[in-house]
Amino acid sequence: MTLSFFDQFMSPTLYGIPLIALALTLPWLLLPLPTLRWQNNRLLTLQGWFMNRFTQQLLLPLNLGGHKWATLLMSLMLYLIALNMLGLLPYTFTPTTQLSMNLGLAVPLWLATVLIGVRNQPTVALAHLLPEGTPGPLIPVLIVIETISLFIRPLALGVRLTANLTAGHLLMQLIATAAFVLLPLMPTVAILTAIVLFLLTLLEVAVAMIQAYVFVLLLSLYLQENV
């Protein structure tokens, strides 16, 4: 029983073929595309309003050099939201619960921000490794600490997204199992447990969107330091 709780995080296969590719492709097919009509429908209008508001808030602290990343960051956030939300449906697989995938998204984007800073302003990029006014004896120690913290950033991005989604899915499965087991024994308690499960599901919907936003927001903050 204990091991079966973690079976939902295993990549499903069909005839030996991993279906994670299908899970990664499906969100793009669900997004509504612009039409050739003069006026869009309500869904497209709401999506456009949301994208404009998010882009304005995200790029507000960035200078003009960072605005080139608007399309990439916006697409990444919509993609992560779609993956996280689809993972809440029954009999589905959530690719963002895999640390390898999250690191595959975090490491190249973080490395791109660092390389941009080293290319455009190498002095400022290296100055981040040593705070101003540091005493002489502490300079080697602080350089090592700041270097380690710099390389931990992509790991923190991937682990944060993985841990939050994994914990939420495990908690939902535990509560659902408890409600199913308690139903023939104590129906009242089972109903209360089902209500808690419903509220937790609403919370997980919010977590799915918030974690995607936090992932992209932290990337924008790393970009802000290097442009």
Steps between C-alpha positions, in 0.01 A plus 500: 500500500781739587684442175184535291466863608812580297391309191323812372839668455632227271506583130224294334586277206295343222654200323835602644471856365515776766195724482672800657548641148123500454453665839747773402336559161134500604496842680592683181205340321254619765589870482254700287646652187411843353238495229462698177182667621483867581407432861624215719284292730491539876767236565751660264423845639554379857821325402632810326414720797674261738813482285520878466458560874753233591755627249467854633550391860786267414699744288435807716833482692701403188666738260450489124764229457298260711180558302632264232421216739129585520384237250718227652394569860133533411502176299682320781248608760200397287669167431569433869147600600353265239722211612423555868126534443475194276681300766209559738262305276436132578712239322751757377874542541667820620841544331589788734520257793820367340809679627691417184250689284489801729878518507496468122292818489679687779868437422508624136294812576705584810822442307375729223443784750850450645666496157313814400632676811856381439487613138330837545640616836775267624613736776154528652442123464818421689425769758199297614744245642643748749279748690633854534680581825597141581791471748819363352520171693142411399548556126599140405224349713231730360610437141462125556161545671365730227625266228326206663179700539521596133521139386226390741245730332394261220488212747273705727273583205457136406469364853244765602268415212545125543456499878185712503321299233613164637390586854161619378437188292604270785278682748201481265552127448536436873178689583312334212615157622390585854157611380457181295601275792284685755187505283359157606622538859424862591299673226485835682876515540541391139278786380699749705820356354357537150422867573860549614614331178288738293647803679850359457434456129410867471820582686701283261351685204630824651837338578529377141464856368705665775796265458512567126493873571774472765720300263479766230521786750828372645639462149409861430676606820813313395472670162463840667838457669675437169349745251 
